[in-house]
Each structure stands twice: as structure tokens, then as C-alpha cells.
Amino acid sequence: MGGPIKQLRFVFLGTVLVVAAFSTGISFLFFLMYLSAALLLGAWFYARSGLRGVRAGYHVLNPRAHVGEVLQAVYRIDNTTRWQKPWIEVWNDSTRPTGLPGRAIGVQAGASRQWLAKVTLGRRGSYRLGALRVRTGDPFGLFSSEMVVGQPTGVVVFPKVFDLPHWRLPPSPVDGSSPSRRRFEAATPLAATIRPYVYGDAINRVHWLSSARHGELQVKEFDLEQAADLWLLLDLDRSAHLGEGESSSVEMAVSTAASIALRTLADNRAVGISASARRLQLLTPDRGQRVEQKILHLLANVQADGNQPLAEVVVGTLPQLRRGMTLCIVTGSTDREWVRALAGLRRRGVGVVVILLDRYSFLHQPAQSEAQEADAAQESMRRAARAELTACRHALAEYDITTYPVAAGVSLPETLGGRSRVRA
């Protein structure tokens, strides 16, 4: 049943008309009473039969998409009867903040209508599009009939992923020394090129065929960077992030982690990830499309709801790191305890890269009039935050750890050495 307010009004007017007709005996009032009853019965019958012979359905074209892309779904309505359907309303419920737009259309007898619905994806996560709901009614809006078609559809919105064509992780210090002072390189299965023999090269690295062709000893050089695995550590401690919505530091952190992971997988390197949310999310290093989908699904649903300090997460991750790995930390924490926890990684032959977010830059910047009214305590807090960030960067520099500072409004590809191009 539809239009309860209109129905109540119609019942009230009908009651008044019946009482007036029988009280006065005026034939015209009896005529109006019978006409109203016929209209009421006809409207009820029209609404009840409005969806007979109607078939409907929808299909989501891209149930797996990234933030910023457009979710597309194709809707179709078939009218198999010999009667025109003047209006049919179609929509489906959704757990997304903005669902697919509904539509009210007319369908000719024996005809079909099909259209494409679009909505821009603005928030990552896993959502549910409900079954298709189809409704019609009588011309007076007194009665309606509705049917539910199909099954709910799951939609996963992955974080925005930037293309990082020039991003390269530093090779791991496999002999425990600084890369610039390393003399001997560990052999890996991936030989990148050959070069002339120099004093100190191992004899088992001599490439005899090339040596015979060049008339002098040639040795194989191995691509350590391609052979090493990457372990991403995404800090999701709620105290390490600020801001709201899509402009928050946690969204930048998740997008950064996803961009680095996919770029590294494209280089045929294994990627593992730890995300310290409410509970620790862990994926062991692996290669290929399968691990890419696992990482994207994980990053689509994590939130900054953890309460474990980064220093504890780093210490818990150390047993997972093998010689030759590179650890990449994405965090907004300026607590130097976690920096000290990285001190022994170089001696173990593990490289370290830190993406350090300026979390206070992701706070809403007040207008000039509001800024003038800001009290001294807030300004003092911001100055202290900048000082903490500077001290953390200096601490990382003392351990010779490569650091990329990221602030709100900057281009992530340019900051990480790439070009400003968003992955479609």
C-alpha cells in the first residue's frame, strides 16, 4: 500500500460523502459516492496489476574499482504485456554513502528499456548493493505495488593508486655495510649484465662464454634490488593520524602503501604487508596478481583504529624480516622509540625506507578570520608538532635511513620520484 496520507484523506472525504448522501437523500451526492467507490476500486486494481508481466534486473560492470573511478551498473526493464506501463520506479538500497541513482520511467507495450547508471566512488571500503526494487502505482497515488528482483551485489572500492614510474627502493645492505661502501654483492638468480673482471671478484661469477668472446675475463652482475623482497608496514595507530574524510592522513597513508606495493609487484618482487589496525593484519611476501588483489582488499577496509605503538609493531615485525629484504614504513608517528628499534636492521642486511607523514598538515585549515581567533595553545601545539617531526627526521638521518616526507596537498608521485599520474 502507498500514499497513506492520501488514503486517509480519501477515506475521510468518502465518509463525509456517504453521511451527507444518506442524510440528505440528494441523488447527485449518491452519484458522487458511487463514482468515488468505482475510482477507488479501479485504482486498487490498477496498482495490483501494474507489475504483471514486468521483468527487471541490473548488472554492475565494475564491482572492483578504485577511489576516484566511476561505478557503473546497467539496468533493464522488460514489459511483456500488451499494455503500456506509464511509470515504473526502479532503485536499490546501498550501504555506500552515495548509492546508484534510481529512476522512474515508462515502458511501451512489449518493449524494453535499458540505461546505464553511474556514480563516482569517493570512499574506499566494502559495500553492498541491495536487490533491485521495482514499484508502480495508480495515477492518484493512493495504492502502490512493489517487487524485489535479484540478489545483493558486493562492491569493493580500493584506495587510489598512483603510478610511480621512477620509484625505486634502495638495495638491501646484504653484507651489513652501507650500500655505498659495499664491495662484494650477494649472488642472486637474476643476472642483470656483465662487466670486465676486477680484483676481488669471485671466480664463480665469471661468465666464460662472454670472456671467450671479448678476449678477457667478464663477470656477471646480479640485480640485488629485483631479487629482494619488500615488507610494507602500515601504521594505523589512531594517535598517528589526523584529519577527516578523504583529506585525512590515513587515506594518504593507505594510498601510499597501495601505490608502493603495486609498483614493487610490477618489478617482479615479492611484497608482504603488516597493517596495525584494531587487530594486526598480516600478509606474507608473495608475487603475482593474487597477492595484489589480497593487498588491495586488505587496504580497502582498514581504518586508523589501532592502539598499538609503532615501536611495538616494529619489534613484532623483526622476526618476519629476512636478510636481503627491504622494510618500508608508512607512518605519521613522530615518536623516536620506533626509530631506535630500526638500529640493528642494517647489521642484519635489511634495508629500511620510511614514508613520514606530516599528520598535522591534514587538519582543516581555518579561514583567516577564524585563524585570528585561534588561541595561543593551538599555535603552540602546532609548533611543537613541527619540532617533533623535525626531530624524528633527524633521528632517521642519524641511522642513514632513507626518508620521504609527505604533507597534505603534495603530489605523491613527485614526492616519491615519479610523475603526477593517477592509475586508472
matplotlib code that plots the C-alpha trace (Angstrom):
import matplotlib.pyplot as plt

x = [0.0, 1.2, 0.3, -1.1, -1.8, -3.7, -5.6, -6.6, -7.8, -9.8, -11.4, -12.3, -13.9, -15.6, -17.1, -18.3, -19.9, -21.6, -23.1, -24.2, -25.8, -27.8, -28.7, -29.9, -31.1, -29.7, -29.2, -26.1, -24.4, -25.2, -23.8, -20.5, -20.4, -20.7, -18.2, -15.7, -16.2, -15.6, -12.5, -11.2, -11.7, -10.2, -7.1, -6.6, -6.9, -4.6, -1.9, -2.2, -1.8, 0.8, 3.8, 2.3, 4.4, 7.3, 10.8, 13.7, 17.4, 20.7, 24.4, 27.3, 30.1, 33.0, 32.3, 36.1, 37.2, 39.4, 38.6, 38.0, 36.7, 33.1, 30.9, 28.7, 25.6, 23.3, 19.6, 16.9, 13.1, 11.0, 7.3, 5.9, 2.2, 0.1, -0.5, 1.7, 3.3, 3.1, 5.6, 7.8, 10.2, 13.5, 16.1, 18.2, 19.3, 23.0, 25.4, 27.5, 27.3, 26.0, 24.1, 23.4, 20.7, 17.2, 14.9, 11.2, 10.4, 7.6, 7.7, 5.7, 3.8, 6.0, 9.1, 12.3, 14.2, 17.8, 20.1, 23.5, 23.7, 26.9, 28.3, 31.8, 33.5, 34.7, 35.4, 37.2, 35.7, 33.4, 29.8, 26.6, 24.1, 20.8, 18.4, 16.6, 13.3, 10.6, 7.5, 4.4, 1.0, -2.2, -2.4, -3.9, -1.1, -3.4, -2.1, 1.2, 2.7, 6.3, 8.6, 12.2, 14.3, 17.7, 20.3, 22.5, 25.8, 29.1, 31.2, 34.8, 36.3, 40.1, 42.3, 43.5, 46.7, 49.3, 51.7, 55.3, 57.4, 60.6, 60.2, 63.0, 63.7, 67.4, 69.1, 69.5, 72.9, 73.3, 76.8, 75.7, 77.6, 76.4, 75.5, 78.0, 80.8, 79.7, 82.4, 81.0, 77.5, 75.5, 74.7, 71.0, 69.3, 68.8, 71.8, 71.4, 74.5, 78.2, 81.3, 85.1, 86.7, 88.3, 90.4, 88.4, 85.5, 84.6, 85.7, 82.3, 80.8, 83.0, 80.9, 83.1, 81.2, 81.4, 85.1, 85.9, 84.1, 85.7, 89.1, 89.2, 87.5, 83.9, 81.9, 78.1, 76.4, 73.3, 70.3, 70.0, 67.1, 65.0, 65.9, 64.9, 61.5, 59.6, 57.8, 55.4, 54.5, 51.4, 51.0, 47.3, 47.6, 44.8, 47.3, 49.5, 46.8, 44.7, 42.2, 38.7, 37.3, 39.2, 41.6, 42.9, 46.4, 45.2, 43.8, 47.1, 48.9, 46.7, 47.1, 50.9, 51.1, 49.0, 51.0, 54.3, 53.0, 51.7, 54.8, 57.0, 54.9, 55.2, 59.0, 58.5, 59.4, 57.6, 55.6, 54.4, 52.4, 51.6, 48.8, 48.5, 44.7, 42.4, 44.0, 47.2, 46.6, 49.4, 50.2, 53.4, 55.6, 54.4, 54.4, 51.7, 48.2, 46.8, 48.8, 48.0, 44.3, 44.9, 46.7, 44.1, 41.3, 43.1, 43.8, 40.3, 38.9, 41.5, 40.9, 43.1, 41.6, 44.7, 46.1, 49.5, 52.5, 54.6, 57.7, 55.9, 54.7, 58.3, 59.7, 57.0, 57.8, 61.5, 61.3, 59.5, 62.4, 65.0, 68.4, 68.2, 64.6, 63.7, 61.3, 59.1, 57.3, 54.4, 53.5, 52.6, 54.2, 57.0, 57.8, 61.5, 61.2, 60.3, 63.3, 65.7, 64.0, 65.4, 69.0, 70.0, 68.4, 71.4, 73.7, 71.2, 71.3, 67.8, 67.2, 64.8, 62.7, 60.3, 57.4, 56.9, 53.5, 53.1, 49.8, 49.1, 49.1, 46.0, 44.0, 41.4, 42.9, 40.7, 39.7, 41.7, 39.0, 38.9, 42.7, 42.9, 40.6, 42.7, 44.2, 47.8, 47.5, 46.7, 49.5, 51.9, 50.7, 51.4, 54.9, 55.6, 54.3, 56.6, 59.5, 58.7, 58.6, 61.9, 63.5, 62.1, 63.6, 67.0, 66.9, 66.2, 69.1, 71.4, 70.8, 71.2, 67.6, 66.0, 63.0, 60.3, 58.3, 54.7, 52.4, 48.8, 48.3, 51.6, 51.8, 52.7, 54.3, 56.5, 57.4, 58.4, 60.3, 57.6, 55.2, 51.8, 49.6, 46.8, 46.5, 43.2]
y = [0.0, 3.5, 7.1, 6.6, 10.3, 10.5, 7.3, 8.8, 12.0, 9.9, 7.8, 11.0, 12.6, 9.3, 9.0, 12.6, 12.0, 8.8, 10.5, 13.5, 11.4, 9.3, 12.2, 14.5, 11.9, 14.1, 12.0, 13.9, 13.0, 9.4, 9.7, 11.1, 8.3, 5.6, 7.3, 7.6, 3.9, 3.0, 5.1, 3.7, 0.1, 0.9, 2.5, -0.5, -3.0, -0.8, -0.8, -4.5, -5.4, -2.7, -5.1, -8.1, -9.1, -6.8, -8.3, -6.3, -6.7, -5.0, -5.8, -4.0, -3.6, -2.9, -4.3, -3.8, -0.3, 2.4, 5.7, 8.4, 5.9, 5.7, 2.8, 1.7, -0.5, -1.5, -1.6, -3.3, -3.4, -5.6, -5.2, -8.5, -7.4, -5.7, -2.7, 0.3, 0.9, 4.7, 4.8, 2.3, 3.4, 1.4, 1.7, -0.4, 0.2, 0.5, 0.7, 3.2, 6.9, 7.6, 4.9, 4.4, 6.8, 5.4, 6.2, 6.4, 5.6, 4.5, 1.3, 0.7, -2.5, -5.4, -3.1, -2.9, -0.1, -0.2, 2.5, 3.0, 4.4, 6.0, 7.3, 8.5, 6.5, 8.8, 6.4, 3.1, 0.1, -2.9, -2.1, -3.9, -3.0, -4.5, -6.4, -4.4, -2.8, -2.1, -0.1, 1.3, 2.6, 4.2, 7.7, 9.1, 7.9, 6.0, 2.5, 1.0, -2.4, -3.4, -6.3, -7.2, -8.8, -10.5, -10.8, -8.2, -7.4, -6.8, -3.8, -3.2, 0.2, 0.1, 3.0, 5.4, 4.1, 6.4, 5.4, 5.7, 5.1, 6.2, 4.8, 2.5, 1.0, 1.1, -2.2, -4.0, -4.0, -7.8, -7.7, -5.5, -2.4, 0.8, 0.3, 3.0, 1.0, -2.5, -4.3, -7.8, -8.4, -11.5, -13.6, -13.9, -15.8, -12.6, -11.7, -8.2, -7.6, -8.4, -6.3, -6.7, -8.6, -6.6, -7.7, -9.3, -10.7, -14.3, -16.8, -18.5, -15.2, -15.4, -15.6, -17.9, -17.5, -13.7, -13.9, -16.0, -13.6, -10.5, -12.0, -11.0, -12.1, -11.0, -11.3, -11.4, -8.6, -9.5, -7.3, -7.3, -4.8, -7.1, -10.1, -8.6, -8.8, -5.8, -5.7, -2.8, -1.7, 0.5, 2.3, 2.6, 3.7, 6.3, 8.6, 8.7, 10.2, 13.4, 14.8, 13.7, 12.0, 11.8, 14.5, 12.7, 11.4, 7.8, 8.0, 9.3, 6.6, 3.8, 5.2, 5.5, 1.9, 0.6, 2.6, 1.3, -2.3, -2.4, -0.7, -3.2, -6.2, -4.8, -5.2, -8.9, -8.5, -10.2, -8.0, -8.6, -6.2, -5.6, -3.2, -2.3, -1.6, -2.7, -6.1, -6.8, -7.6, -9.7, -10.9, -12.9, -11.9, -13.3, -12.3, -12.1, -10.9, -13.0, -11.2, -7.8, -8.5, -9.6, -6.4, -4.2, -5.9, -5.5, -1.8, -1.2, -2.0, -1.0, 2.1, 4.1, 2.4, 0.7, 1.4, -0.3, 2.0, 1.7, 0.7, -2.5, -3.2, -2.8, -5.2, -7.7, -7.5, -8.1, -11.9, -11.7, -9.9, -12.0, -11.0, -9.1, -7.7, -4.0, -2.7, 0.3, 2.0, 4.4, 6.3, 9.7, 8.9, 11.2, 9.0, 8.3, 4.9, 3.2, 4.8, 3.3, -0.1, 0.0, 0.5, -3.2, -3.9, -2.8, -5.2, -8.0, -7.0, -5.4, -2.1, 0.5, 3.2, 5.5, 7.4, 10.0, 11.8, 15.3, 14.5, 18.0, 19.3, 17.2, 19.1, 21.6, 24.9, 27.6, 30.8, 33.9, 35.3, 32.0, 31.8, 35.2, 33.9, 30.8, 30.7, 30.5, 26.9, 25.7, 27.6, 26.2, 22.7, 23.1, 24.5, 21.5, 19.1, 20.6, 20.4, 16.7, 16.0, 17.7, 15.7, 12.4, 13.2, 14.0, 10.7, 8.8, 10.6, 9.6, 5.9, 6.7, 5.7, 7.0, 9.2, 10.7, 13.4, 13.6, 16.5, 17.4, 18.8, 17.5, 15.3, 11.8, 10.7, 13.7, 13.3, 9.7, 10.4, 9.7, 11.7, 13.1, 10.4, 8.5, 4.9, 4.2]
z = [0.0, -0.8, -0.1, 3.5, 3.9, 0.6, 1.6, 4.9, 3.2, 0.7, 3.5, 5.4, 2.3, 1.4, 4.9, 4.7, 1.3, 2.5, 5.5, 3.5, 0.8, 3.2, 5.4, 2.6, 0.0, -2.8, -5.9, -7.0, -3.8, -4.3, -7.8, -6.4, -3.8, -6.4, -8.7, -5.8, -4.9, -8.6, -8.8, -5.6, -6.8, -10.2, -8.6, -6.4, -9.3, -11.5, -8.8, -8.2, -11.8, -12.6, -12.3, -14.0, -17.0, -15.9, -15.7, -14.3, -13.4, -13.1, -13.5, -12.0, -14.7, -12.3, -8.8, -8.1, -8.6, -7.1, -5.4, -8.0, -10.6, -11.7, -10.6, -13.5, -13.5, -16.3, -15.6, -17.7, -17.6, -19.9, -20.4, -21.8, -21.7, -24.4, -22.1, -21.7, -18.2, -17.8, -14.9, -13.1, -10.4, -10.1, -7.3, -5.0, -1.4, -0.7, 2.2, 0.3, 1.4, -2.1, -3.8, -7.5, -8.7, -9.1, -12.0, -12.9, -16.5, -18.8, -20.9, -24.0, -24.5, -25.5, -25.2, -23.1, -21.5, -20.6, -19.2, -17.6, -14.0, -12.8, -9.5, -8.7, -5.9, -3.2, -0.2, -0.1, 1.6, 1.0, 0.3, -0.6, -3.3, -2.4, -4.7, -7.3, -6.1, -8.6, -7.7, -9.6, -8.6, -9.6, -11.2, -8.0, -5.8, -3.5, -3.9, -5.0, -5.6, -5.3, -6.1, -5.3, -8.0, -7.9, -5.3, -3.5, -5.1, -3.3, -4.4, -3.2, -3.5, -3.5, -2.4, -5.0, -6.6, -8.2, -10.9, -9.6, -12.8, -11.2, -7.7, -6.7, -3.3, -2.2, -2.4, 0.9, 2.6, 2.5, 3.9, 6.8, 5.5, 3.8, 0.1, -0.9, 0.8, -0.2, -2.1, -2.6, -3.7, -2.8, -5.8, -6.8, -9.5, -11.5, -13.6, -14.9, -17.0, -17.4, -16.8, -17.0, -14.2, -11.3, -8.5, -5.7, -7.9, -7.1, -9.7, -9.7, -11.1, -14.3, -17.5, -19.6, -22.9, -22.8, -21.6, -24.7, -27.0, -25.6, -25.1, -21.4, -18.2, -17.9, -14.7, -14.1, -12.1, -10.3, -9.7, -6.0, -5.9, -8.1, -6.1, -2.7, -1.1, 0.2, 3.6, 4.0, 7.5, 7.6, 10.9, 11.7, 15.3, 15.8, 17.5, 14.4, 12.1, 11.9, 9.5, 8.3, 5.3, 2.0, 3.0, 6.2, 6.7, 7.0, 3.4, 2.2, 4.1, 2.6, -0.9, -0.4, 0.7, -2.2, -4.7, -3.5, -3.2, -6.8, -8.2, -6.5, -7.7, -11.2, -10.8, -10.1, -6.4, -3.6, -1.3, 2.3, 4.4, 8.1, 9.0, 12.7, 12.8, 15.6, 15.1, 13.2, 9.5, 8.0, 4.5, 3.9, 0.9, -2.4, -6.1, -8.8, -9.4, -6.5, -3.8, -5.5, -5.0, -1.4, -0.6, -2.3, -0.4, 2.9, 2.3, 1.1, 4.6, 7.2, 9.4, 11.7, 14.8, 16.2, 19.7, 19.5, 19.4, 16.2, 18.2, 19.4, 15.9, 14.5, 17.2, 16.4, 12.7, 13.1, 13.1, 9.8, 8.1, 6.2, 5.0, 1.8, 2.5, 2.4, 5.1, 4.1, 6.9, 6.2, 9.4, 10.8, 14.2, 15.4, 18.4, 18.2, 20.0, 16.8, 15.1, 17.7, 17.0, 13.5, 14.6, 14.2, 10.8, 8.7, 10.5, 9.6, 5.9, 5.9, 4.1, 5.5, 3.9, 5.8, 4.3, 7.1, 7.0, 8.5, 10.1, 11.4, 7.8, 7.2, 9.8, 8.5, 7.9, 9.4, 7.5, 8.1, 10.4, 12.3, 12.4, 14.1, 16.9, 17.4, 20.9, 21.7, 22.9, 19.4, 17.8, 20.4, 19.7, 16.0, 16.7, 19.0, 16.3, 13.7, 16.1, 16.8, 13.0, 12.5, 15.4, 14.0, 10.6, 12.2, 14.1, 10.9, 9.2, 12.1, 11.2, 7.5, 6.7, 3.5, 4.4, 2.2, 4.0, 2.8, 3.6, 2.7, -0.8, -2.3, -5.3, -4.1, -7.4, -7.5, -3.8, -4.3, -7.6, -10.1, -12.2, -11.3, -13.0, -11.3, -12.0, -13.8]

ax = plt.figure().add_subplot(projection="3d")
ax.plot(x, y, z, "-o")
ax.set_aspect("equal")
plt.show()
